[in-house]
């Protein structure tokens, strides 16, 4: 037997061990790929949430602006009505004064006291009407001032909100452009890591992720608990997870669990 064949035989006898090591390495690789994929997909989720919230802020501002414009238009209508009412009252006062003048002239030509007294009563009545009209004018004028003040305030607020909207829209445009670029790069990375994971495992990852409220399918053990559902993981279970001999899921929530070691290595490389 040659020295070479000896070596070969020795290598053969070590084969089972090698396979075991290979399994561990490959499970470890899978776990790292899964955890990496999770980190990247979570970043994509975050970007999408941020981008989803900005249009809502813009919508809120647009709604507020529309509300203010409606309010200002309503106040303006009310101002017009008040001005019309004041003009009407002023016209009435002119008419009352004309009547008073007419009755005064008629008093010069009365035939008896009864006619004179009756005209005096008419004049008194018209004077009362004038007082009443003046009182209404004062009330309308006060109301007018309040309305004009409200218009002024609403207009100032409108101007402020319109400028806010302009800023928000620019911000949104910038963020959308920026995050789309970022998102594209992340999607590429996500696809690269996905390609490292076998189809069945990847499908499981996607299924767990879809069902999890926070989009987490692979979580780290933190303070002896699953970082997805926060239930305590028994020590023996934790030990198994650390061994990297198989992929282990949380018995409460079904998420794939990784130990600190995997998490730390992934976070260092990302
Ligand atoms: Zn869990």
py3Dmol code that shows the C-alpha trace and the ligand (Angstrom):
import py3Dmol

protein = """\
ATOM      1  CA  UNK A   1       0.000   0.000   0.000  1.00  0.00           C
ATOM      2  CA  UNK A   2       1.464   3.393  -0.990  1.00  0.00           C
ATOM      3  CA  UNK A   3       1.664   6.365   1.323  1.00  0.00           C
ATOM      4  CA  UNK A   4      -0.861   8.083  -0.865  1.00  0.00           C
ATOM      5  CA  UNK A   5      -3.427   5.331  -0.445  1.00  0.00           C
ATOM      6  CA  UNK A   6      -2.886   5.441   3.313  1.00  0.00           C
ATOM      7  CA  UNK A   7      -3.740   9.067   3.365  1.00  0.00           C
ATOM      8  CA  UNK A   8      -6.800   8.431   1.260  1.00  0.00           C
ATOM      9  CA  UNK A   9      -7.990   5.730   3.656  1.00  0.00           C
ATOM     10  CA  UNK A  10      -7.463   7.992   6.608  1.00  0.00           C
ATOM     11  CA  UNK A  11      -9.459  10.680   4.874  1.00  0.00           C
ATOM     12  CA  UNK A  12     -12.290   8.211   4.166  1.00  0.00           C
ATOM     13  CA  UNK A  13     -12.529   7.243   7.813  1.00  0.00           C
ATOM     14  CA  UNK A  14     -12.941  10.897   8.687  1.00  0.00           C
ATOM     15  CA  UNK A  15     -15.702  11.402   6.176  1.00  0.00           C
ATOM     16  CA  UNK A  16     -18.680  11.102   8.550  1.00  0.00           C
ATOM     17  CA  UNK A  17     -17.216  13.797  10.750  1.00  0.00           C
ATOM     18  CA  UNK A  18     -16.583  16.027   7.764  1.00  0.00           C
ATOM     19  CA  UNK A  19     -20.179  15.636   6.701  1.00  0.00           C
ATOM     20  CA  UNK A  20     -21.358  16.593  10.149  1.00  0.00           C
ATOM     21  CA  UNK A  21     -19.136  19.636  10.108  1.00  0.00           C
ATOM     22  CA  UNK A  22     -20.399  20.467   6.671  1.00  0.00           C
ATOM     23  CA  UNK A  23     -23.976  20.238   7.870  1.00  0.00           C
ATOM     24  CA  UNK A  24     -23.197  22.574  10.721  1.00  0.00           C
ATOM     25  CA  UNK A  25     -21.436  24.977   8.414  1.00  0.00           C
ATOM     26  CA  UNK A  26     -24.239  24.850   5.907  1.00  0.00           C
ATOM     27  CA  UNK A  27     -26.946  25.367   8.568  1.00  0.00           C
ATOM     28  CA  UNK A  28     -24.924  28.221   9.962  1.00  0.00           C
ATOM     29  CA  UNK A  29     -24.670  29.679   6.467  1.00  0.00           C
ATOM     30  CA  UNK A  30     -28.404  29.316   5.986  1.00  0.00           C
ATOM     31  CA  UNK A  31     -29.125  30.969   9.323  1.00  0.00           C
ATOM     32  CA  UNK A  32     -26.793  33.826   8.466  1.00  0.00           C
ATOM     33  CA  UNK A  33     -28.375  34.227   5.047  1.00  0.00           C
ATOM     34  CA  UNK A  34     -31.850  34.152   6.613  1.00  0.00           C
ATOM     35  CA  UNK A  35     -30.971  36.670   9.296  1.00  0.00           C
ATOM     36  CA  UNK A  36     -29.248  38.902   6.721  1.00  0.00           C
ATOM     37  CA  UNK A  37     -32.292  38.682   4.493  1.00  0.00           C
ATOM     38  CA  UNK A  38     -34.490  39.596   7.451  1.00  0.00           C
ATOM     39  CA  UNK A  39     -32.369  42.677   8.263  1.00  0.00           C
ATOM     40  CA  UNK A  40     -32.540  43.860   4.667  1.00  0.00           C
ATOM     41  CA  UNK A  41     -36.266  43.176   4.306  1.00  0.00           C
ATOM     42  CA  UNK A  42     -36.925  44.999   7.587  1.00  0.00           C
ATOM     43  CA  UNK A  43     -35.050  48.002   6.215  1.00  0.00           C
ATOM     44  CA  UNK A  44     -37.225  47.871   3.091  1.00  0.00           C
ATOM     45  CA  UNK A  45     -40.321  47.690   5.327  1.00  0.00           C
ATOM     46  CA  UNK A  46     -39.144  50.745   7.255  1.00  0.00           C
ATOM     47  CA  UNK A  47     -38.554  52.757   4.090  1.00  0.00           C
ATOM     48  CA  UNK A  48     -42.003  51.869   2.820  1.00  0.00           C
ATOM     49  CA  UNK A  49     -43.630  52.867   6.103  1.00  0.00           C
ATOM     50  CA  UNK A  50     -41.885  56.257   6.090  1.00  0.00           C
ATOM     51  CA  UNK A  51     -42.855  56.807   2.478  1.00  0.00           C
ATOM     52  CA  UNK A  52     -46.397  55.738   3.245  1.00  0.00           C
ATOM     53  CA  UNK A  53     -46.794  58.245   6.054  1.00  0.00           C
ATOM     54  CA  UNK A  54     -45.625  61.332   4.188  1.00  0.00           C
ATOM     55  CA  UNK A  55     -48.456  61.370   1.636  1.00  0.00           C
ATOM     56  CA  UNK A  56     -50.850  61.181   4.594  1.00  0.00           C
ATOM     57  CA  UNK A  57     -49.258  64.295   6.096  1.00  0.00           C
ATOM     58  CA  UNK A  58     -49.620  66.026   2.722  1.00  0.00           C
ATOM     59  CA  UNK A  59     -53.241  64.870   2.531  1.00  0.00           C
ATOM     60  CA  UNK A  60     -53.921  66.212   6.037  1.00  0.00           C
ATOM     61  CA  UNK A  61     -52.503  69.606   5.060  1.00  0.00           C
ATOM     62  CA  UNK A  62     -54.489  69.677   1.827  1.00  0.00           C
ATOM     63  CA  UNK A  63     -57.659  68.877   3.768  1.00  0.00           C
ATOM     64  CA  UNK A  64     -56.904  71.617   6.279  1.00  0.00           C
ATOM     65  CA  UNK A  65     -56.266  74.133   3.477  1.00  0.00           C
ATOM     66  CA  UNK A  66     -59.516  73.204   1.740  1.00  0.00           C
ATOM     67  CA  UNK A  67     -61.308  73.628   5.085  1.00  0.00           C
ATOM     68  CA  UNK A  68     -59.790  77.076   5.617  1.00  0.00           C
ATOM     69  CA  UNK A  69     -60.702  78.180   2.079  1.00  0.00           C
ATOM     70  CA  UNK A  70     -64.295  77.085   2.642  1.00  0.00           C
ATOM     71  CA  UNK A  71     -64.378  78.902   5.974  1.00  0.00           C
ATOM     72  CA  UNK A  72     -62.999  82.129   4.444  1.00  0.00           C
ATOM     73  CA  UNK A  73     -65.525  81.966   1.596  1.00  0.00           C
ATOM     74  CA  UNK A  74     -68.339  81.491   4.129  1.00  0.00           C
ATOM     75  CA  UNK A  75     -67.121  84.460   6.222  1.00  0.00           C
ATOM     76  CA  UNK A  76     -66.925  86.600   3.076  1.00  0.00           C
ATOM     77  CA  UNK A  77     -70.534  85.739   2.225  1.00  0.00           C
ATOM     78  CA  UNK A  78     -71.540  86.669   5.771  1.00  0.00           C
ATOM     79  CA  UNK A  79     -69.627  89.969   5.495  1.00  0.00           C
ATOM     80  CA  UNK A  80     -71.431  90.759   2.227  1.00  0.00           C
ATOM     81  CA  UNK A  81     -74.782  90.047   3.864  1.00  0.00           C
ATOM     82  CA  UNK A  82     -73.930  92.254   6.860  1.00  0.00           C
ATOM     83  CA  UNK A  83     -72.802  95.078   4.576  1.00  0.00           C
ATOM     84  CA  UNK A  84     -76.041  94.747   2.610  1.00  0.00           C
ATOM     85  CA  UNK A  85     -78.050  94.853   5.845  1.00  0.00           C
ATOM     86  CA  UNK A  86     -76.171  97.973   7.015  1.00  0.00           C
ATOM     87  CA  UNK A  87     -76.838  99.688   3.661  1.00  0.00           C
ATOM     88  CA  UNK A  88     -80.520  98.749   3.927  1.00  0.00           C
ATOM     89  CA  UNK A  89     -80.739 100.176   7.446  1.00  0.00           C
ATOM     90  CA  UNK A  90     -78.994 103.379   6.329  1.00  0.00           C
ATOM     91  CA  UNK A  91     -81.478 103.697   3.460  1.00  0.00           C
ATOM     92  CA  UNK A  92     -84.332 103.154   5.898  1.00  0.00           C
ATOM     93  CA  UNK A  93     -82.955 105.925   8.128  1.00  0.00           C
ATOM     94  CA  UNK A  94     -82.938 108.242   5.098  1.00  0.00           C
ATOM     95  CA  UNK A  95     -86.569 107.325   4.424  1.00  0.00           C
ATOM     96  CA  UNK A  96     -87.496 107.867   8.080  1.00  0.00           C
ATOM     97  CA  UNK A  97     -85.814 111.281   7.976  1.00  0.00           C
ATOM     98  CA  UNK A  98     -87.666 112.149   4.770  1.00  0.00           C
ATOM     99  CA  UNK A  99     -90.930 111.215   6.491  1.00  0.00           C
ATOM    100  CA  UNK A 100     -90.021 113.249   9.590  1.00  0.00           C
ATOM    101  CA  UNK A 101     -89.297 116.249   7.348  1.00  0.00           C
ATOM    102  CA  UNK A 102     -92.587 115.692   5.479  1.00  0.00           C
ATOM    103  CA  UNK A 103     -94.585 115.384   8.732  1.00  0.00           C
ATOM    104  CA  UNK A 104     -92.842 118.488  10.076  1.00  0.00           C
ATOM    105  CA  UNK A 105     -93.916 120.436   7.007  1.00  0.00           C
ATOM    106  CA  UNK A 106     -97.455 119.056   7.266  1.00  0.00           C
ATOM    107  CA  UNK A 107     -97.556 120.227  10.887  1.00  0.00           C
ATOM    108  CA  UNK A 108     -97.186 123.797   9.587  1.00  0.00           C
ATOM    109  CA  UNK A 109    -100.469 123.439   7.712  1.00  0.00           C
ATOM    110  CA  UNK A 110    -102.693 121.531  10.152  1.00  0.00           C
ATOM    111  CA  UNK A 111    -106.246 122.595  10.720  1.00  0.00           C
ATOM    112  CA  UNK A 112    -106.539 121.408  14.323  1.00  0.00           C
ATOM    113  CA  UNK A 113    -104.634 120.096  17.345  1.00  0.00           C
ATOM    114  CA  UNK A 114    -105.718 116.520  16.738  1.00  0.00           C
ATOM    115  CA  UNK A 115    -104.017 116.529  13.329  1.00  0.00           C
ATOM    116  CA  UNK A 116    -100.966 118.187  14.864  1.00  0.00           C
ATOM    117  CA  UNK A 117    -100.729 115.599  17.686  1.00  0.00           C
ATOM    118  CA  UNK A 118    -101.209 112.762  15.250  1.00  0.00           C
ATOM    119  CA  UNK A 119     -98.278 114.037  13.165  1.00  0.00           C
ATOM    120  CA  UNK A 120     -96.167 114.479  16.343  1.00  0.00           C
ATOM    121  CA  UNK A 121     -96.861 110.808  17.148  1.00  0.00           C
ATOM    122  CA  UNK A 122     -95.831 109.848  13.608  1.00  0.00           C
ATOM    123  CA  UNK A 123     -92.594 111.804  13.981  1.00  0.00           C
ATOM    124  CA  UNK A 124     -91.919 110.156  17.364  1.00  0.00           C
ATOM    125  CA  UNK A 125     -92.561 106.796  15.800  1.00  0.00           C
ATOM    126  CA  UNK A 126     -90.138 107.495  12.922  1.00  0.00           C
ATOM    127  CA  UNK A 127     -87.523 108.664  15.467  1.00  0.00           C
ATOM    128  CA  UNK A 128     -87.937 105.375  17.319  1.00  0.00           C
ATOM    129  CA  UNK A 129     -87.523 103.551  14.024  1.00  0.00           C
ATOM    130  CA  UNK A 130     -84.321 105.500  13.429  1.00  0.00           C
ATOM    131  CA  UNK A 131     -83.004 104.584  16.878  1.00  0.00           C
ATOM    132  CA  UNK A 132     -83.840 100.969  16.284  1.00  0.00           C
ATOM    133  CA  UNK A 133     -82.138 101.029  12.883  1.00  0.00           C
ATOM    134  CA  UNK A 134     -79.056 102.670  14.394  1.00  0.00           C
ATOM    135  CA  UNK A 135     -78.954 100.015  17.080  1.00  0.00           C
ATOM    136  CA  UNK A 136     -79.116  97.292  14.418  1.00  0.00           C
ATOM    137  CA  UNK A 137     -76.366  99.049  12.437  1.00  0.00           C
ATOM    138  CA  UNK A 138     -74.140  99.064  15.539  1.00  0.00           C
ATOM    139  CA  UNK A 139     -74.816  95.351  16.027  1.00  0.00           C
ATOM    140  CA  UNK A 140     -74.140  94.570  12.375  1.00  0.00           C
ATOM    141  CA  UNK A 141     -70.943  96.654  12.497  1.00  0.00           C
ATOM    142  CA  UNK A 142     -69.710  94.775  15.572  1.00  0.00           C
ATOM    143  CA  UNK A 143     -70.463  91.472  13.873  1.00  0.00           C
ATOM    144  CA  UNK A 144     -68.744  92.711  10.738  1.00  0.00           C
ATOM    145  CA  UNK A 145     -65.604  93.520  12.712  1.00  0.00           C
ATOM    146  CA  UNK A 146     -65.580  90.055  14.268  1.00  0.00           C
ATOM    147  CA  UNK A 147     -66.031  88.434  10.851  1.00  0.00           C
ATOM    148  CA  UNK A 148     -63.319  90.560   9.257  1.00  0.00           C
ATOM    149  CA  UNK A 149     -60.978  89.651  12.102  1.00  0.00           C
ATOM    150  CA  UNK A 150     -61.784  85.960  11.582  1.00  0.00           C
ATOM    151  CA  UNK A 151     -61.093  86.316   7.857  1.00  0.00           C
ATOM    152  CA  UNK A 152     -57.760  87.952   8.639  1.00  0.00           C
ATOM    153  CA  UNK A 153     -56.814  85.155  11.049  1.00  0.00           C
ATOM    154  CA  UNK A 154     -57.963  82.402   8.704  1.00  0.00           C
ATOM    155  CA  UNK A 155     -56.054  83.972   5.831  1.00  0.00           C
ATOM    156  CA  UNK A 156     -52.880  84.127   7.935  1.00  0.00           C
ATOM    157  CA  UNK A 157     -53.331  80.479   8.910  1.00  0.00           C
ATOM    158  CA  UNK A 158     -54.037  79.553   5.297  1.00  0.00           C
ATOM    159  CA  UNK A 159     -50.838  81.249   4.156  1.00  0.00           C
ATOM    160  CA  UNK A 160     -48.891  79.354   6.824  1.00  0.00           C
ATOM    161  CA  UNK A 161     -50.433  76.010   5.864  1.00  0.00           C
ATOM    162  CA  UNK A 162     -49.840  76.627   2.170  1.00  0.00           C
ATOM    163  CA  UNK A 163     -46.189  77.221   2.884  1.00  0.00           C
ATOM    164  CA  UNK A 164     -46.118  74.075   5.066  1.00  0.00           C
ATOM    165  CA  UNK A 165     -47.666  72.136   2.199  1.00  0.00           C
ATOM    166  CA  UNK A 166     -45.058  73.387  -0.239  1.00  0.00           C
ATOM    167  CA  UNK A 167     -42.293  72.300   2.121  1.00  0.00           C
ATOM    168  CA  UNK A 168     -43.937  68.920   2.756  1.00  0.00           C
ATOM    169  CA  UNK A 169     -44.405  68.288  -0.946  1.00  0.00           C
ATOM    170  CA  UNK A 170     -40.756  69.032  -1.641  1.00  0.00           C
ATOM    171  CA  UNK A 171     -39.780  66.854   1.291  1.00  0.00           C
ATOM    172  CA  UNK A 172     -41.955  64.056  -0.047  1.00  0.00           C
ATOM    173  CA  UNK A 173     -40.435  64.352  -3.502  1.00  0.00           C
ATOM    174  CA  UNK A 174     -36.918  64.226  -2.069  1.00  0.00           C
ATOM    175  CA  UNK A 175     -37.703  61.294   0.211  1.00  0.00           C
ATOM    176  CA  UNK A 176     -39.428  59.353  -2.538  1.00  0.00           C
ATOM    177  CA  UNK A 177     -36.464  59.846  -4.872  1.00  0.00           C
ATOM    178  CA  UNK A 178     -33.941  59.097  -2.179  1.00  0.00           C
ATOM    179  CA  UNK A 179     -35.738  56.074  -0.762  1.00  0.00           C
ATOM    180  CA  UNK A 180     -36.528  54.628  -4.162  1.00  0.00           C
ATOM    181  CA  UNK A 181     -32.827  54.544  -4.888  1.00  0.00           C
ATOM    182  CA  UNK A 182     -32.146  53.035  -1.474  1.00  0.00           C
ATOM    183  CA  UNK A 183     -35.000  50.583  -1.861  1.00  0.00           C
ATOM    184  CA  UNK A 184     -33.771  49.395  -5.257  1.00  0.00           C
ATOM    185  CA  UNK A 185     -30.322  48.699  -3.826  1.00  0.00           C
ATOM    186  CA  UNK A 186     -31.861  46.853  -0.871  1.00  0.00           C
ATOM    187  CA  UNK A 187     -34.140  44.796  -3.110  1.00  0.00           C
ATOM    188  CA  UNK A 188     -31.077  43.729  -5.103  1.00  0.00           C
ATOM    189  CA  UNK A 189     -29.350  42.732  -1.874  1.00  0.00           C
ATOM    190  CA  UNK A 190     -32.490  40.933  -0.698  1.00  0.00           C
ATOM    191  CA  UNK A 191     -32.597  38.983  -3.946  1.00  0.00           C
ATOM    192  CA  UNK A 192     -28.916  38.096  -3.617  1.00  0.00           C
ATOM    193  CA  UNK A 193     -29.449  36.675  -0.124  1.00  0.00           C
ATOM    194  CA  UNK A 194     -32.656  34.943  -1.198  1.00  0.00           C
ATOM    195  CA  UNK A 195     -30.702  33.101  -3.883  1.00  0.00           C
ATOM    196  CA  UNK A 196     -28.490  31.639  -1.156  1.00  0.00           C
ATOM    197  CA  UNK A 197     -31.501  30.043   0.529  1.00  0.00           C
ATOM    198  CA  UNK A 198     -33.214  26.938  -0.778  1.00  0.00           C
ATOM    199  CA  UNK A 199     -36.707  27.418  -2.166  1.00  0.00           C
ATOM    200  CA  UNK A 200     -38.578  25.564   0.566  1.00  0.00           C
ATOM    201  CA  UNK A 201     -36.870  27.491   3.341  1.00  0.00           C
ATOM    202  CA  UNK A 202     -37.313  30.782   1.510  1.00  0.00           C
ATOM    203  CA  UNK A 203     -41.026  30.046   1.047  1.00  0.00           C
ATOM    204  CA  UNK A 204     -41.287  29.328   4.787  1.00  0.00           C
ATOM    205  CA  UNK A 205     -39.498  32.590   5.561  1.00  0.00           C
ATOM    206  CA  UNK A 206     -41.861  34.534   3.331  1.00  0.00           C
ATOM    207  CA  UNK A 207     -44.909  32.822   4.780  1.00  0.00           C
ATOM    208  CA  UNK A 208     -43.875  33.531   8.398  1.00  0.00           C
ATOM    209  CA  UNK A 209     -42.996  37.112   7.485  1.00  0.00           C
ATOM    210  CA  UNK A 210     -46.325  37.679   5.805  1.00  0.00           C
ATOM    211  CA  UNK A 211     -48.237  36.424   8.829  1.00  0.00           C
ATOM    212  CA  UNK A 212     -46.166  38.339  11.372  1.00  0.00           C
ATOM    213  CA  UNK A 213     -47.516  41.768  12.182  1.00  0.00           C
ATOM    214  CA  UNK A 214     -44.069  43.369  12.289  1.00  0.00           C
ATOM    215  CA  UNK A 215     -42.752  41.507   9.249  1.00  0.00           C
ATOM    216  CA  UNK A 216     -40.262  39.566  11.344  1.00  0.00           C
ATOM    217  CA  UNK A 217     -39.697  35.931  10.366  1.00  0.00           C
ATOM    218  CA  UNK A 218     -36.180  35.524  11.751  1.00  0.00           C
ATOM    219  CA  UNK A 219     -35.444  36.853  15.202  1.00  0.00           C
ATOM    220  CA  UNK A 220     -32.621  36.835  17.655  1.00  0.00           C
ATOM    221  CA  UNK A 221     -32.874  35.499  21.189  1.00  0.00           C
ATOM    222  CA  UNK A 222     -32.596  38.425  23.549  1.00  0.00           C
ATOM    223  CA  UNK A 223     -32.644  38.192  27.352  1.00  0.00           C
ATOM    224  CA  UNK A 224     -33.553  34.485  27.003  1.00  0.00           C
ATOM    225  CA  UNK A 225     -36.675  35.393  25.045  1.00  0.00           C
ATOM    226  CA  UNK A 226     -37.853  35.220  21.455  1.00  0.00           C
ATOM    227  CA  UNK A 227     -37.480  38.715  20.019  1.00  0.00           C
ATOM    228  CA  UNK A 228     -40.638  38.226  17.991  1.00  0.00           C
ATOM    229  CA  UNK A 229     -43.202  37.239  20.607  1.00  0.00           C
ATOM    230  CA  UNK A 230     -41.089  37.820  23.772  1.00  0.00           C
ATOM    231  CA  UNK A 231     -41.851  34.415  25.246  1.00  0.00           C
ATOM    232  CA  UNK A 232     -39.035  32.836  27.242  1.00  0.00           C
ATOM    233  CA  UNK A 233     -37.018  30.181  25.406  1.00  0.00           C
ATOM    234  CA  UNK A 234     -36.083  27.192  27.655  1.00  0.00           C
ATOM    235  CA  UNK A 235     -32.297  26.767  28.228  1.00  0.00           C
ATOM    236  CA  UNK A 236     -32.134  23.397  26.434  1.00  0.00           C
ATOM    237  CA  UNK A 237     -33.845  24.931  23.410  1.00  0.00           C
ATOM    238  CA  UNK A 238     -31.390  27.806  23.468  1.00  0.00           C
ATOM    239  CA  UNK A 239     -28.508  25.349  23.551  1.00  0.00           C
ATOM    240  CA  UNK A 240     -29.904  23.531  20.499  1.00  0.00           C
ATOM    241  CA  UNK A 241     -30.184  26.832  18.670  1.00  0.00           C
ATOM    242  CA  UNK A 242     -26.566  27.650  19.464  1.00  0.00           C
ATOM    243  CA  UNK A 243     -25.438  24.310  17.978  1.00  0.00           C
ATOM    244  CA  UNK A 244     -26.507  25.308  14.445  1.00  0.00           C
ATOM    245  CA  UNK A 245     -27.425  21.671  13.712  1.00  0.00           C
ATOM    246  CA  UNK A 246     -30.850  22.498  12.397  1.00  0.00           C
ATOM    247  CA  UNK A 247     -33.157  25.382  11.860  1.00  0.00           C
ATOM    248  CA  UNK A 248     -35.268  25.877  14.973  1.00  0.00           C
ATOM    249  CA  UNK A 249     -38.439  27.915  15.253  1.00  0.00           C
ATOM    250  CA  UNK A 250     -40.009  29.541  18.305  1.00  0.00           C
ATOM    251  CA  UNK A 251     -42.551  27.113  19.743  1.00  0.00           C
ATOM    252  CA  UNK A 252     -44.927  30.006  20.524  1.00  0.00           C
ATOM    253  CA  UNK A 253     -44.904  32.145  17.385  1.00  0.00           C
ATOM    254  CA  UNK A 254     -43.190  29.962  14.790  1.00  0.00           C
ATOM    255  CA  UNK A 255     -40.486  32.480  13.951  1.00  0.00           C
ATOM    256  CA  UNK A 256     -37.026  31.190  13.055  1.00  0.00           C
ATOM    257  CA  UNK A 257     -34.634  31.746  15.942  1.00  0.00           C
ATOM    258  CA  UNK A 258     -30.940  32.652  15.777  1.00  0.00           C
ATOM    259  CA  UNK A 259     -28.425  33.019  18.596  1.00  0.00           C
ATOM    260  CA  UNK A 260     -26.393  36.122  19.440  1.00  0.00           C
ATOM    261  CA  UNK A 261     -23.418  34.753  17.559  1.00  0.00           C
ATOM    262  CA  UNK A 262     -25.187  34.623  14.200  1.00  0.00           C
ATOM    263  CA  UNK A 263     -26.850  37.981  14.820  1.00  0.00           C
ATOM    264  CA  UNK A 264     -23.581  39.669  15.718  1.00  0.00           C
ATOM    265  CA  UNK A 265     -21.754  38.260  12.702  1.00  0.00           C
ATOM    266  CA  UNK A 266     -24.531  39.303  10.341  1.00  0.00           C
ATOM    267  CA  UNK A 267     -24.767  42.808  11.771  1.00  0.00           C
ATOM    268  CA  UNK A 268     -21.023  43.188  11.355  1.00  0.00           C
ATOM    269  CA  UNK A 269     -21.152  42.191   7.702  1.00  0.00           C
ATOM    270  CA  UNK A 270     -24.210  44.128   6.577  1.00  0.00           C
TER     271      UNK A 270
END
"""
ligand_1 = """\
1
ZN
Zn -41.661 33.675 19.418
"""
view = py3Dmol.view(width=600, height=400)
view.addModel(protein, "pdb")
view.setStyle({"model": 0}, {"cartoon": {"style": "trace"}})
view.addModel(ligand_1, "xyz")
view.setStyle({"model": 1}, {"stick": {}})
view.zoomTo()
view.show()
